[in-house]
Amino acid sequence: MPRIGAVGAAVGLALVVLGSFLPWVRSGTVFYNSYQSLGILRHLGFTDTFPALGILLDIWLGVIPAAAVAIAMYALRLRRTAAVLAVILALLMGTIAGAATVQGENEDGVISIASTGPAVMLAGAVLTLLGAVVVLVTQRNRVKQYQQTSGGDL
């Protein structure tokens, strides 16, 4: 059962990364992915005006390496550690993608949110969260079973 959760979480993390490369913002007839949108915000100087935004942008750029580390930890059978990292990523990215998805596309505006990227990222975050919870619950049950059969602490 932990393998099923690990595979689900890994596929979810891949969807989270894929969602970051899909369209997030529409400007006229042009679509921009999340990284292009963040580059525009940096270029326009919003990070100088709002320093907290700069920190959030740096965190966003760390999603791909963090997802890769989590997937590698699943592959190396460090499932609980990977699951904790996956839960953190799923909650953070799922919240952002959920807010963008709820905002939805506005066909009337010149600049609006494109729903493709946020929707894929939100689906990936939900799958990641479910898979990571399965891993954490099943690993906990395995530790309890070991303690009961061996009579000692792990």
Backbone as CSV, one residue per row, in Angstrom:
resi,resn,N_x,N_y,N_z,CA_x,CA_y,CA_z,C_x,C_y,C_z
1,MET,0.808,-1.208,0.000,0.000,0.000,0.000,0.853,1.275,0.000
2,PRO,1.999,1.304,0.715,2.812,2.525,0.653,3.309,2.819,-0.764
3,ARG,3.519,1.766,-1.561,3.976,1.990,-2.932,2.914,2.701,-3.756
4,ILE,1.667,2.324,-3.559,0.584,2.975,-4.295,0.522,4.462,-3.929
5,GLY,0.638,4.750,-2.649,0.647,6.143,-2.215,1.842,6.901,-2.761
6,ALA,3.007,6.250,-2.772,4.220,6.899,-3.281,4.097,7.186,-4.772
7,VAL,3.552,6.237,-5.525,3.361,6.456,-6.961,2.349,7.572,-7.192
8,GLY,1.257,7.555,-6.443,0.258,8.615,-6.573,0.842,9.982,-6.264
9,ALA,1.629,10.060,-5.204,2.241,11.342,-4.838,3.251,11.791,-5.889
10,ALA,4.029,10.856,-6.421,5.020,11.206,-7.441,4.339,11.700,-8.718
11,VAL,3.263,11.026,-9.130,2.514,11.480,-10.309,1.898,12.855,-10.031
12,GLY,1.387,13.054,-8.829,0.838,14.350,-8.463,1.883,15.450,-8.507
13,LEU,3.083,15.161,-8.010,4.157,16.156,-8.065,4.533,16.480,-9.501
14,ALA,4.531,15.465,-10.361,4.811,15.714,-11.784,3.737,16.619,-12.393
15,LEU,2.485,16.421,-11.995,1.410,17.283,-12.487,1.548,18.710,-11.959
16,VAL,2.008,18.846,-10.725,2.237,20.177,-10.162,3.283,20.914,-10.994
17,VAL,4.377,20.225,-11.305,5.431,20.842,-12.119,4.909,21.146,-13.521
18,LEU,4.193,20.187,-14.129,3.631,20.411,-15.458,2.691,21.613,-15.461
19,GLY,1.865,21.726,-14.429,0.932,22.843,-14.337,1.621,24.192,-14.282
20,SER,2.832,24.231,-13.742,3.552,25.511,-13.674,4.033,25.959,-15.054
21,PHE,4.143,25.027,-16.011,4.578,25.377,-17.363,3.407,25.608,-18.323
22,LEU,2.206,25.318,-17.896,1.028,25.558,-18.725,0.571,27.006,-18.559
23,PRO,-0.319,27.499,-19.412,-0.750,28.908,-19.341,-1.395,29.269,-17.998
24,TRP,-0.957,30.388,-17.436,-1.508,30.919,-16.186,-2.157,32.277,-16.395
25,VAL,-1.630,33.054,-17.314,-2.122,34.416,-17.523,-2.374,34.619,-19.019
26,ARG,-3.489,35.289,-19.311,-3.813,35.650,-20.687,-3.785,37.166,-20.785
27,SER,-3.045,37.634,-21.784,-2.989,39.067,-22.061,-3.341,39.252,-23.529
28,GLY,-4.548,39.680,-23.778,-5.020,39.771,-25.156,-5.183,38.372,-25.722
29,THR,-4.390,38.065,-26.740,-4.433,36.718,-27.324,-3.206,35.890,-26.958
30,VAL,-2.340,36.428,-26.109,-1.094,35.754,-25.727,-1.268,35.124,-24.349
31,PHE,-0.764,33.890,-24.225,-0.804,33.186,-22.946,0.600,33.089,-22.380
32,TYR,0.716,33.259,-21.056,2.005,33.192,-20.369,1.951,32.115,-19.296
33,ASN,3.041,31.342,-19.173,3.088,30.371,-18.079,3.472,31.101,-16.796
34,SER,3.524,30.377,-15.705,3.752,31.035,-14.410,5.127,31.684,-14.329
35,TYR,6.131,31.089,-14.960,7.484,31.628,-14.876,7.616,32.903,-15.710
36,GLN,6.975,32.934,-16.857,6.967,34.163,-17.654,6.231,35.278,-16.917
37,SER,5.147,34.932,-16.263,4.386,35.922,-15.492,5.218,36.472,-14.348
38,LEU,5.951,35.591,-13.667,6.804,36.049,-12.571,7.927,36.934,-13.084
39,GLY,8.473,36.600,-14.247,9.511,37.434,-14.851,9.003,38.835,-15.166
40,ILE,7.768,38.918,-15.624,7.176,40.227,-15.905,7.033,41.035,-14.617
41,LEU,6.588,40.382,-13.538,6.463,41.083,-12.255,7.811,41.602,-11.775
42,ARG,8.855,40.786,-11.921,10.203,41.235,-11.535,10.655,42.404,-12.404
43,HIS,10.429,42.294,-13.707,10.861,43.338,-14.644,10.159,44.671,-14.374
44,LEU,8.902,44.605,-13.988,8.157,45.829,-13.718,8.479,46.436,-12.355
45,GLY,9.268,45.748,-11.548,9.713,46.308,-10.276,8.796,46.047,-9.092
46,PHE,7.859,45.125,-9.236,6.955,44.837,-8.113,7.700,44.221,-6.928
47,THR,8.797,43.525,-7.191,9.540,42.906,-6.084,10.288,43.960,-5.276
48,ASP,10.622,45.097,-5.882,11.262,46.179,-5.139,10.245,46.883,-4.248
49,THR,9.045,47.029,-4.763,7.989,47.705,-4.015,7.446,46.831,-2.894
50,PHE,7.292,45.548,-3.183,6.751,44.587,-2.217,7.775,43.478,-1.985
51,PRO,8.672,43.621,-0.992,9.722,42.621,-0.766,9.185,41.214,-0.477
52,ALA,8.015,41.121,0.150,7.440,39.803,0.430,7.111,39.073,-0.870
53,LEU,6.754,39.821,-1.896,6.476,39.218,-3.194,7.738,38.584,-3.775
54,GLY,8.874,39.210,-3.555,10.148,38.638,-4.010,10.435,37.298,-3.357
55,ILE,10.107,37.188,-2.071,10.303,35.921,-1.364,9.375,34.854,-1.927
56,LEU,8.124,35.220,-2.173,7.178,34.266,-2.753,7.613,33.816,-4.146
57,LEU,8.168,34.733,-4.930,8.645,34.363,-6.260,9.825,33.398,-6.175
58,ASP,10.706,33.620,-5.201,11.833,32.706,-5.015,11.357,31.318,-4.584
59,ILE,10.349,31.278,-3.729,9.779,29.987,-3.313,9.175,29.280,-4.515
60,TRP,8.482,30.026,-5.367,7.854,29.435,-6.553,8.909,28.784,-7.451
61,LEU,10.058,29.439,-7.593,11.118,28.883,-8.428,11.736,27.631,-7.813
62,GLY,11.551,27.434,-6.514,12.083,26.255,-5.855,11.177,25.041,-5.921
63,VAL,10.028,25.170,-6.569,9.075,24.059,-6.635,9.647,22.883,-7.415
64,ILE,10.239,23.151,-8.560,10.758,22.056,-9.389,11.859,21.281,-8.671
65,PRO,12.873,21.935,-8.101,13.882,21.157,-7.376,13.304,20.411,-6.166
66,ALA,12.379,21.031,-5.456,11.778,20.368,-4.293,10.968,19.149,-4.712
67,ALA,10.236,19.261,-5.812,9.478,18.113,-6.313,10.418,17.000,-6.761
68,ALA,11.515,17.368,-7.404,12.488,16.366,-7.840,13.114,15.654,-6.644
69,VAL,13.411,16.401,-5.592,13.975,15.793,-4.376,12.969,14.836,-3.747
70,ALA,11.718,15.237,-3.684,10.683,14.372,-3.100,10.522,13.091,-3.907
71,ILE,10.498,13.197,-5.228,10.369,12.007,-6.072,11.587,11.105,-5.905
72,ALA,12.768,11.700,-5.833,13.986,10.903,-5.625,13.950,10.199,-4.270
73,MET,13.440,10.874,-3.251,13.346,10.231,-1.934,12.350,9.081,-1.954
74,TYR,11.257,9.228,-2.703,10.334,8.097,-2.864,11.058,6.929,-3.525
75,ALA,11.852,7.216,-4.560,12.575,6.163,-5.270,13.615,5.492,-4.374
76,LEU,14.184,6.251,-3.457,15.190,5.704,-2.529,14.556,5.082,-1.287
77,ARG,13.236,4.973,-1.287,12.458,4.365,-0.213,12.523,5.154,1.104
78,LEU,12.753,6.431,1.012,12.661,7.327,2.166,11.256,7.928,2.139
79,ARG,10.273,7.052,2.282,8.890,7.420,1.994,8.313,8.446,2.958
80,ARG,8.579,8.312,4.235,7.974,9.267,5.177,8.541,10.665,4.994
81,THR,9.846,10.761,4.813,10.458,12.062,4.595,9.942,12.688,3.303
82,ALA,9.861,11.868,2.257,9.333,12.354,0.981,7.885,12.781,1.124
83,ALA,7.108,12.034,1.901,5.693,12.357,2.075,5.518,13.691,2.803
84,VAL,6.357,13.959,3.782,6.264,15.239,4.501,6.573,16.398,3.546
85,LEU,7.634,16.260,2.747,7.966,17.296,1.773,6.840,17.440,0.748
86,ALA,6.274,16.321,0.319,5.176,16.356,-0.653,3.944,17.049,-0.080
87,VAL,3.640,16.817,1.185,2.490,17.484,1.818,2.712,18.994,1.847
88,ILE,3.909,19.420,2.200,4.213,20.853,2.242,4.042,21.473,0.855
89,LEU,4.610,20.812,-0.161,4.474,21.321,-1.524,3.015,21.335,-1.978
90,ALA,2.295,20.253,-1.678,0.897,20.161,-2.112,0.045,21.255,-1.471
91,LEU,0.255,21.506,-0.195,-0.530,22.543,0.475,-0.203,23.931,-0.066
92,LEU,1.074,24.208,-0.255,1.487,25.523,-0.740,1.017,25.752,-2.174
93,MET,1.337,24.823,-3.061,1.002,25.010,-4.467,-0.500,24.833,-4.711
94,GLY,-1.118,23.941,-3.958,-2.554,23.743,-4.100,-3.348,24.968,-3.686
95,THR,-2.884,25.649,-2.662,-3.561,26.868,-2.224,-3.486,27.952,-3.297
96,ILE,-2.300,28.135,-3.858,-2.129,29.147,-4.900,-2.935,28.779,-6.143
97,ALA,-2.824,27.516,-6.563,-3.556,27.077,-7.759,-5.062,27.110,-7.525
98,GLY,-5.490,26.761,-6.317,-6.916,26.807,-6.000,-7.456,28.219,-6.062
99,ALA,-6.695,29.160,-5.534,-7.134,30.561,-5.592,-7.227,31.043,-7.034
100,ALA,-6.254,30.667,-7.860,-6.288,31.080,-9.269,-7.419,30.383,-10.022
101,THR,-7.673,29.126,-9.689,-8.747,28.385,-10.357,-10.110,28.964,-9.990
102,VAL,-10.292,29.301,-8.738,-11.562,29.884,-8.296,-11.773,31.245,-8.948
103,GLN,-10.700,31.987,-9.101,-10.792,33.294,-9.759,-11.311,33.113,-11.180
104,GLY,-10.846,32.081,-11.854,-11.362,31.711,-13.175,-10.985,32.659,-14.283
105,GLU,-11.317,32.211,-15.494,-11.040,33.014,-16.676,-12.075,34.120,-16.814
106,ASN,-11.595,35.270,-17.249,-12.467,36.404,-17.518,-12.247,36.786,-18.970
107,GLU,-13.152,36.392,-19.833,-13.012,36.643,-21.264,-13.131,38.124,-21.607
108,ASP,-13.761,38.905,-20.736,-13.987,40.314,-21.039,-12.752,41.169,-20.796
109,GLY,-11.907,40.777,-19.846,-10.766,41.599,-19.489,-9.614,41.463,-20.463
110,VAL,-8.755,42.480,-20.482,-7.575,42.459,-21.334,-6.548,41.489,-20.760
111,ILE,-6.395,41.515,-19.436,-5.493,40.595,-18.752,-6.337,39.766,-17.797
112,SER,-6.198,38.452,-17.892,-6.971,37.589,-17.000,-6.202,36.316,-16.714
113,ILE,-6.741,35.535,-15.817,-6.126,34.264,-15.454,-6.582,33.197,-16.440
114,ALA,-5.620,32.432,-16.942,-5.936,31.278,-17.790,-6.104,30.082,-16.868
115,SER,-7.107,29.296,-17.088,-7.428,28.247,-16.118,-6.643,26.956,-16.303
116,THR,-5.956,26.757,-17.410,-5.294,25.480,-17.682,-4.221,25.157,-16.654
117,GLY,-3.264,26.042,-16.488,-2.163,25.804,-15.558,-2.613,25.620,-14.119
118,PRO,-3.424,26.537,-13.595,-3.891,26.373,-12.224,-4.713,25.104,-12.003
119,ALA,-5.536,24.732,-12.968,-6.369,23.532,-12.797,-5.529,22.266,-12.763
120,VAL,-4.535,22.176,-13.644,-3.649,20.997,-13.643,-2.835,20.964,-12.359
121,MET,-2.336,22.121,-11.919,-1.561,22.157,-10.687,-2.424,21.786,-9.487
122,LEU,-3.657,22.254,-9.463,-4.558,21.922,-8.357,-4.850,20.417,-8.323
123,ALA,-5.100,19.827,-9.480,-5.327,18.380,-9.541,-4.091,17.619,-9.079
124,GLY,-2.919,18.076,-9.482,-1.678,17.445,-9.035,-1.466,17.589,-7.544
125,ALA,-1.793,18.745,-6.999,-1.634,18.958,-5.557,-2.562,18.061,-4.764
126,VAL,-3.802,17.890,-5.238,-4.751,17.008,-4.545,-4.250,15.565,-4.600
127,LEU,-3.786,15.116,-5.772,-3.261,13.758,-5.901,-2.016,13.564,-5.030
128,THR,-1.157,14.566,-5.001,0.037,14.506,-4.159,-0.348,14.377,-2.691
129,LEU,-1.290,15.182,-2.261,-1.724,15.152,-0.866,-2.329,13.802,-0.498
130,LEU,-3.177,13.277,-1.362,-3.778,11.965,-1.088,-2.717,10.870,-1.021
131,GLY,-1.800,10.858,-1.985,-0.742,9.852,-1.993,0.158,9.948,-0.776
132,ALA,0.524,11.172,-0.394,1.391,11.359,0.765,0.702,10.932,2.055
133,VAL,-0.589,11.214,2.182,-1.335,10.786,3.372,-1.399,9.268,3.441
134,VAL,-1.613,8.615,2.296,-1.603,7.147,2.268,-0.257,6.617,2.734
135,VAL,0.815,7.202,2.267,2.154,6.768,2.678,2.336,6.955,4.177
136,LEU,1.978,8.121,4.684,2.180,8.393,6.110,1.344,7.463,6.990
137,VAL,0.105,7.213,6.611,-0.768,6.358,7.418,-0.296,4.910,7.372
138,THR,0.048,4.416,6.187,0.470,3.017,6.094,1.831,2.793,6.731
139,GLN,2.721,3.747,6.622,4.024,3.608,7.274,3.864,3.606,8.797
140,ARG,2.947,4.415,9.297,2.696,4.454,10.743,2.153,3.109,11.217
141,ASN,1.233,2.526,10.439,0.684,1.224,10.804,1.761,0.145,10.782
142,ARG,2.684,0.230,9.839,3.766,-0.761,9.770,4.676,-0.649,10.993
143,VAL,4.937,0.570,11.444,5.773,0.755,12.636,5.068,0.186,13.861
144,LYS,3.763,0.439,13.979,3.007,-0.102,15.124,3.015,-1.624,15.105
145,GLN,2.848,-2.224,13.926,2.869,-3.687,13.831,4.221,-4.232,14.234
146,TYR,5.284,-3.579,13.818,6.636,-4.020,14.171,6.848,-3.947,15.682
147,GLN,6.390,-2.856,16.274,6.554,-2.708,17.715,5.777,-3.763,18.479
148,GLN,4.602,-4.133,18.021,3.798,-5.142,18.695,4.411,-6.517,18.558
149,THR,4.962,-6.849,17.415,5.507,-8.195,17.213,6.884,-8.350,17.834
150,SER,7.676,-7.284,17.854,9.037,-7.407,18.410,9.089,-7.039,19.887
151,GLY,8.102,-6.311,20.361,8.083,-5.922,21.763,9.017,-4.786,22.099
152,GLY,9.568,-4.137,21.100,10.510,-3.048,21.358,10.201,-1.829,20.550
153,ASP,11.029,-0.812,20.751,10.889,0.438,20.009,11.674,0.333,18.708
154,LEU,11.252,1.084,17.765,11.926,1.117,16.478,12.975,2.185,16.465
